[in-house]
Amino acid sequence: MPSNAKSAKKSEKKTAASRVLYLYAISQMPKTAAPVIAAEGIDGTAPLEAIRCGSYICWASRVAKKEFADTLSDRMQDLEWLATTGLRHQRAVAEIAANSTSLPARFGTVFLTEESLAQHVKERSAAFKKAFERVADADEWGIKIFAEPKRVSRPTTKAASGSDYLKRKAELLQPRKGQLDKEVQNFVSAMTQLAVAASPGGKASAGQPGLAWHGSFLIRRADRKKLDAALKKYAAAWKDRRRIDCSGPWPPYSFVGEHVH
């Protein structure tokens, strides 16, 4: 073999070893050709590829191993980097989900080779089947319920200090601790009955002033009007007492479990 051919082969192997597959989502095999995804890759340069793994399509980009595997934990401490790459990840997943039923991957999911990715999919084939049945023709909707601050008369005694004043003001904005009141329970119950699945919110948003409850619901697209009607009904009943914030539709981030990761 000529020396220049050997050098080229070594260079290819070195390049491959320095890169990993960054996974965005997994889709069912389309009946026709896989859609072309125009969203930019996680690193801003590498395009998204449709990699066949058994009866599924894995959407991934070939990115620098050092940045997205070896030093990922350190990189995630850089808020500017995290904001940029997080937005790219979300845009890519959103476009994939808009073109096919998909299971989104968690941010930062990487595989060293196509073989390791294919093995991962093969080992979880049964779980994937159940997950796809659950999210078929459905979107995720995020819902937050805020207690509107009550108007109170000005206290006759002045606050001892500025910090005391801020503490009292914060207390007025916080919902009562303990069990949810009956009306909020009824709302959550009604939404759960309408949804395919429900996922109560975690602690990440719990510190928001006035937040009484938050969570996500997986809603069939055919039931979109029922969702709108339910939100309108409770918003009217809770006027001046509670506010409902609804965001979506989103890819089913909260309803894929650990199947993709």
Order of alpha helices (4+ residues) and beta strands (2+ residues): alpha-beta-beta-beta-alpha-alpha-beta-beta-alpha-alpha-beta-alpha-alpha-beta-beta-alpha-beta
